[in-house]
Amino acid sequence: MTAPGNVGTITLSGTFGSAARIGSSPSKLEIEGGDLAGLVDVAGNVGNITVSSRTEPVTHAQVGGRFAAEATVTVGGRPNRLKTGAYETGNDGQAFGVLARGLGRISLGGLTLEEEDVPLAQGDFSVTIAP
């Protein structure tokens, strides 16, 4: 999926295992009813990225999707929030994770990170702020 222009909210259903390249600054990217297992590349800032295993509207207590081993999120600007129910740490030696120019808050299951907690590396998974 490629979205070169302005977009507001992008909602994808089921496990997302392909590539999304967004050439602007969307307010939200929601993956509902599955896991994040692909590439999300946002050129600008992004409000919220939520991965939920549920298909109804997500509340703070209702996130269950997974940041899978193949998943990579790159943001040319700053994500305000990235939230998922769980994350994997092993990918057979292949790096994956989150790369951004700044961070708001990242909630990965029971792990919550703010910008001062980064860089973080656990196995093949990492959260990094780009120079």
N, C-alpha and C positions, 0 to 999 in steps of 0.2 A: 504494500500500500504506500503510495506517495501522495503527500498533501503539500504542494509547493507554496500555496497562498495562505491567507488568513483562515484559521479555523477556531471554533469555540471549544466545544466538547466533542471528544471522539470516544465512542463506546463500542467495544468489540465483545462478541459473545463466544464463550468456549475458550479452550486453551489456545493461546496465541503463540504459534511456533514459526512464523515467517518474519518478514522485515517491515517495519513502519518507519518511513523517513518523512519527517514533518518539518517543512521549511519555514515555519513561523513560530509563534509563541502561543500554544493552545492553553485554554484555561484548565481543561481536565482531559486526562486519558484514563479511561476505565476499561478494565478487562474483567468481564463478569461471567461467572459460571465455569471458570477454569483456572489455568496457571499461565504464567509468563515464561515462555520457553524460546523466545526469538529475540530479535534485535529491535530496539526502539531507539531511534536517533532523532533528537529534537534540536533544530538549529538555534532557537532562542531560549527563552525561559519557559517554564511550564508550571501551572498552578499546582495541580495534584495529579499523581499517578497512583491508581488504586487497582490492586489485583484481588479479586474476590471470588470465592468458590460459590457464592450465592448469586441468584439471578434477581432477587428483590433489591430495592435500594439499600445501600451500604450505610451502616451507622458505625460509630467508633468501636462498638463491641462485636460487630459482625463481619470480620474479615477472615477468610479462610484460604484464599488462593496461595500459590507457592511460587517463589522465585526459583525457577528450575536451573539446573547446571548449565544449560546451553544459553541462558538469558544474558543479554547485555543491554544496559541502558546508558546512552551517552546524551548529555545535555550541553549544548553550547553556552547556555546561560546558567540559570539557577533553578532547580526544582524546589518549589515551596514545600512539597510533601510527597513522599513515596511510601506507600503502605501495602504490606502483604502479610498473609498469615504465617508463612514459614519461608525458609530459604535453605538451599542445599549448599554444601561447602566443597564437595568433590566433583571433579570433571575430568578425570584421567590425565591430570597435569595441564589441562588447557585453562587459561585464565578466563574468568567471566566476572560480571558484577556491574558496578555503577561508576561512571566517570562523568564529572560535572565541573563547571567553573566555580561553583559555590553550592551550599546546601542549606535547606531549611531544616526539616526533620525527616529522618528515615526510620520507619517502624517495620522491622522484619521479624514477625512472630513476637517473641519476648524481648528482642533486642531493639533498643531505640537509640539512634545516633543523632547528634547535632554536629555542626561544622567542626567544633573543637575536638570531637572524638575521632576525626578522620586524619590520616588514612587508617583503614582497618583492613586486615587480611586474615582470613580464616580458611585454611586449605587453599583451594584454587579460587575462592570467592574474595573479591576485594571491593572496597568503596574508596574512591580516590578523588581528590580535587585537582583538576588540571591547572597547570601554571598559566 
